[in-house]
Amino acid sequence: MSATQAIPSPGELSLLKALWKQQPLSAREIHEQAADEVAWSFSSTRKTLERMRDKQMVAQEVLHGVQVYRPQLDKVATLAAFAHDFGRRVMEMDNPLPVTMFTGSKLVDRHELEELEQLLQDWPADEE
């Protein structure tokens, strides 16, 4: 993910998180895994997945006669983009957020935390 690429919406992020934990998954499986985070119908999940496919956030393929999805966005790079955006836009910080704020996350392991820290430290300066 480049520094200029759009950040997924909260709903898109919920679907990506399901796929980062396990892939490939059918739309129904993604819907069931994300149900606690999104309060929408299965048809809304399918429509969101179609838009995500069009934006190249997920890839769609047929496996054993079932449409399944795989994430196209790297988990750590996407989280770094979120953290960078939050730090800059919400917290008005010029320096990267401390990676310790992600300690204890169920979404990333120790190796991914190290990669996230490096990505945040190496983030290109904003051109404003």
Phi and psi restraints in degrees (value plus and minus 20) as a CYANA .aco file:
   2 SER   PHI    -106.7   -66.7
   2 SER   PSI     145.4   185.4
   3 ALA   PHI     -84.8   -44.8
   3 ALA   PSI     -42.7    -2.7
   4 THR   PHI    -116.5   -76.5
   4 THR   PSI     -26.7    13.3
   5 GLN   PHI     -90.9   -50.9
   5 GLN   PSI     124.9   164.9
   6 ALA   PHI     -82.7   -42.7
   6 ALA   PSI     125.1   165.1
   7 ILE   PHI    -107.8   -67.8
   7 ILE   PSI     117.3   157.3
   8 PRO   PHI     -79.1   -39.1
   8 PRO   PSI     128.1   168.1
   9 SER   PHI     -87.9   -47.9
   9 SER   PSI     146.4   186.4
  10 PRO   PHI     -76.3   -36.3
  10 PRO   PSI     -60.5   -20.5
  11 GLY   PHI     -85.7   -45.7
  11 GLY   PSI     -63.5   -23.5
  12 GLU   PHI     -82.3   -42.3
  12 GLU   PSI     -60.0   -20.0
  13 LEU   PHI     -82.2   -42.2
  13 LEU   PSI     -59.8   -19.8
  14 SER   PHI     -79.9   -39.9
  14 SER   PSI     -61.5   -21.5
  15 LEU   PHI     -90.1   -50.1
  15 LEU   PSI     -58.9   -18.9
  16 LEU   PHI     -82.8   -42.8
  16 LEU   PSI     -61.0   -21.0
  17 LYS   PHI     -80.2   -40.2
  17 LYS   PSI     -58.6   -18.6
  18 ALA   PHI     -82.2   -42.2
  18 ALA   PSI     -61.7   -21.7
  19 LEU   PHI     -92.9   -52.9
  19 LEU   PSI     -51.8   -11.8
  20 TRP   PHI     -87.8   -47.8
  20 TRP   PSI     -49.0    -9.0
  21 LYS   PHI     -97.4   -57.4
  21 LYS   PSI     -54.3   -14.3
  22 GLN   PHI    -177.3  -137.3
  22 GLN   PSI     116.9   156.9
  23 GLN   PHI    -171.0  -131.0
  23 GLN   PSI     134.5   174.5
  24 PRO   PHI     -96.8   -56.8
  24 PRO   PSI     139.8   179.8
  25 LEU   PHI    -153.5  -113.5
  25 LEU   PSI     129.4   169.4
  26 SER   PHI     -97.2   -57.2
  26 SER   PSI     146.3   186.3
  27 ALA   PHI     -79.1   -39.1
  27 ALA   PSI     -59.4   -19.4
  28 ARG   PHI     -83.8   -43.8
  28 ARG   PSI     -64.0   -24.0
  29 GLU   PHI     -84.3   -44.3
  29 GLU   PSI     -61.0   -21.0
  30 ILE   PHI     -82.7   -42.7
  30 ILE   PSI     -65.5   -25.5
  31 HIS   PHI     -78.0   -38.0
  31 HIS   PSI     -65.6   -25.6
  32 GLU   PHI     -84.9   -44.9
  32 GLU   PSI     -59.9   -19.9
  33 GLN   PHI     -91.0   -51.0
  33 GLN   PSI     -50.3   -10.3
  34 ALA   PHI    -114.3   -74.3
  34 ALA   PSI     -21.0    19.0
  35 ALA   PHI     -75.9   -35.9
  35 ALA   PSI     -54.0   -14.0
  36 ASP   PHI     -90.7   -50.7
  36 ASP   PSI     -44.4    -4.4
  37 GLU   PHI    -116.8   -76.8
  37 GLU   PSI     -48.6    -8.6
  38 VAL   PHI    -139.4   -99.4
  38 VAL   PSI     115.0   155.0
  39 ALA   PHI    -128.7   -88.7
  39 ALA   PSI      46.9    86.9
  40 TRP   PHI    -157.8  -117.8
  40 TRP   PSI     152.2   192.2
  41 SER   PHI     -98.0   -58.0
  41 SER   PSI     145.5   185.5
  42 PHE   PHI     -81.2   -41.2
  42 PHE   PSI     -57.6   -17.6
  43 SER   PHI     -83.7   -43.7
  43 SER   PSI     -52.8   -12.8
  44 SER   PHI     -88.1   -48.1
  44 SER   PSI     -57.0   -17.0
  45 THR   PHI     -82.8   -42.8
  45 THR   PSI     -66.3   -26.3
  46 ARG   PHI     -80.5   -40.5
  46 ARG   PSI     -64.1   -24.1
  47 LYS   PHI     -84.2   -44.2
  47 LYS   PSI     -61.2   -21.2
  48 THR   PHI     -83.7   -43.7
  48 THR   PSI     -61.7   -21.7
  49 LEU   PHI     -82.8   -42.8
  49 LEU   PSI     -57.9   -17.9
  50 GLU   PHI     -82.7   -42.7
  50 GLU   PSI     -64.9   -24.9
  51 ARG   PHI     -84.4   -44.4
  51 ARG   PSI     -59.3   -19.3
  52 MET   PHI     -85.0   -45.0
  52 MET   PSI     -56.8   -16.8
  53 ARG   PHI     -83.8   -43.8
  53 ARG   PSI     -64.9   -24.9
  54 ASP   PHI     -81.9   -41.9
  54 ASP   PSI     -51.9   -11.9
  55 LYS   PHI    -108.2   -68.2
  55 LYS   PSI     -16.9    23.1
  56 GLN   PHI      43.0    83.0
  56 GLN   PSI      12.4    52.4
  57 MET   PHI    -106.1   -66.1
  57 MET   PSI     -48.4    -8.4
  58 VAL   PHI    -154.7  -114.7
  58 VAL   PSI     136.5   176.5
  59 ALA   PHI    -130.7   -90.7
  59 ALA   PSI     124.7   164.7
  60 GLN   PHI    -137.2   -97.2
  60 GLN   PSI     118.5   158.5
  61 GLU   PHI    -170.3  -130.3
  61 GLU   PSI     147.9   187.9
  62 VAL   PHI    -123.3   -83.3
  62 VAL   PSI     107.6   147.6
  63 LEU   PHI    -150.4  -110.4
  63 LEU   PSI      97.2   137.2
  64 HIS   PHI      34.6    74.6
  64 HIS   PSI      18.5    58.5
  65 GLY   PHI      59.8    99.8
  65 GLY   PSI     -13.3    26.7
  66 VAL   PHI    -138.7   -98.7
  66 VAL   PSI     116.4   156.4
  67 GLN   PHI     -90.6   -50.6
  67 GLN   PSI     105.4   145.4
  68 VAL   PHI    -148.8  -108.8
  68 VAL   PSI     143.3   183.3
  69 TYR   PHI    -146.1  -106.1
  69 TYR   PSI     128.6   168.6
  70 ARG   PHI    -151.1  -111.1
  70 ARG   PSI     125.3   165.3
  71 PRO   PHI     -90.8   -50.8
  71 PRO   PSI     121.1   161.1
  72 GLN   PHI    -124.2   -84.2
  72 GLN   PSI     -36.7     3.3
  73 LEU   PHI    -112.8   -72.8
  73 LEU   PSI     112.9   152.9
  74 ASP   PHI     -89.1   -49.1
  74 ASP   PSI     112.9   152.9
  75 LYS   PHI     -78.9   -38.9
  75 LYS   PSI     -72.7   -32.7
  76 VAL   PHI     -86.7   -46.7
  76 VAL   PSI     -61.1   -21.1
  77 ALA   PHI     -84.2   -44.2
  77 ALA   PSI     -58.4   -18.4
  78 THR   PHI     -86.6   -46.6
  78 THR   PSI     -63.7   -23.7
  79 LEU   PHI     -83.8   -43.8
  79 LEU   PSI     -57.2   -17.2
  80 ALA   PHI     -83.8   -43.8
  80 ALA   PSI     -60.3   -20.3
  81 ALA   PHI     -84.4   -44.4
  81 ALA   PSI     -62.1   -22.1
  82 PHE   PHI     -81.5   -41.5
  82 PHE   PSI     -67.7   -27.7
  83 ALA   PHI     -83.0   -43.0
  83 ALA   PSI     -62.2   -22.2
  84 HIS   PHI     -82.6   -42.6
  84 HIS   PSI     -66.2   -26.2
  85 ASP   PHI     -83.2   -43.2
  85 ASP   PSI     -63.6   -23.6
  86 PHE   PHI     -82.4   -42.4
  86 PHE   PSI     -67.0   -27.0
  87 GLY   PHI     -82.0   -42.0
  87 GLY   PSI     -63.7   -23.7
  88 ARG   PHI     -96.7   -56.7
  88 ARG   PSI     -73.3   -33.3
  89 ARG   PHI    -101.0   -61.0
  89 ARG   PSI     -62.5   -22.5
  90 VAL   PHI    -107.5   -67.5
  90 VAL   PSI     -69.5   -29.5
  91 MET   PHI    -110.7   -70.7
  91 MET   PSI     -27.7    12.3
  92 GLU   PHI      35.1    75.1
  92 GLU   PSI      26.9    66.9
  93 MET   PHI    -124.3   -84.3
  93 MET   PSI     119.2   159.2
  94 ASP   PHI    -107.2   -67.2
  94 ASP   PSI     -45.9    -5.9
  95 ASN   PHI    -116.5   -76.5
  95 ASN   PSI     136.9   176.9
  96 PRO   PHI     -84.6   -44.6
  96 PRO   PSI     131.0   171.0
  97 LEU   PHI     -83.0   -43.0
  97 LEU   PSI     127.2   167.2
  98 PRO   PHI     -89.5   -49.5
  98 PRO   PSI     115.4   155.4
  99 VAL   PHI     -85.4   -45.4
  99 VAL   PSI     -37.7     2.3
 100 THR   PHI     -81.6   -41.6
 100 THR   PSI     -41.7    -1.7
 101 MET   PHI     -86.8   -46.8
 101 MET   PSI     -34.7     5.3
 102 PHE   PHI    -117.9   -77.9
 102 PHE   PSI     -26.1    13.9
 103 THR   PHI     -81.0   -41.0
 103 THR   PSI     114.6   154.6
 104 GLY   PHI      71.2   111.2
 104 GLY   PSI     -22.4    17.6
 105 SER   PHI     -87.0   -47.0
 105 SER   PSI     118.2   158.2
 106 LYS   PHI    -102.1   -62.1
 106 LYS   PSI     -27.6    12.4
 107 LEU   PHI    -108.6   -68.6
 107 LEU   PSI     -46.3    -6.3
 108 VAL   PHI    -148.0  -108.0
 108 VAL   PSI     127.0   167.0
 109 ASP   PHI    -117.6   -77.6
 109 ASP   PSI    -199.1  -159.1
 110 ARG   PHI     -79.8   -39.8
 110 ARG   PSI     -63.5   -23.5
 111 HIS   PHI     -82.9   -42.9
 111 HIS   PSI     -62.3   -22.3
 112 GLU   PHI     -87.4   -47.4
 112 GLU   PSI     -53.5   -13.5
 113 LEU   PHI     -81.6   -41.6
 113 LEU   PSI     -61.7   -21.7
 114 GLU   PHI     -84.1   -44.1
 114 GLU   PSI     -61.8   -21.8
 115 GLU   PHI     -85.1   -45.1
 115 GLU   PSI     -60.4   -20.4
 116 LEU   PHI     -82.5   -42.5
 116 LEU   PSI     -64.0   -24.0
 117 GLU   PHI     -79.3   -39.3
 117 GLU   PSI     -63.6   -23.6
 118 GLN   PHI     -84.6   -44.6
 118 GLN   PSI     -63.6   -23.6
 119 LEU   PHI     -81.0   -41.0
 119 LEU   PSI     -61.9   -21.9
 120 LEU   PHI     -86.7   -46.7
 120 LEU   PSI     -59.2   -19.2
 121 GLN   PHI     -86.9   -46.9
 121 GLN   PSI     -54.4   -14.4
 122 ASP   PHI    -113.1   -73.1
 122 ASP   PSI     -15.0    25.0
 123 TRP   PHI     -79.0   -39.0
 123 TRP   PSI     113.1   153.1
 124 PRO   PHI     -83.9   -43.9
 124 PRO   PSI     127.0   167.0
 125 ALA   PHI     -83.8   -43.8
 125 ALA   PSI     124.7   164.7
 126 ASP   PHI     -87.1   -47.1
 126 ASP   PSI     121.1   161.1
 127 GLU   PHI    -124.4   -84.4
 127 GLU   PSI      67.0   107.0
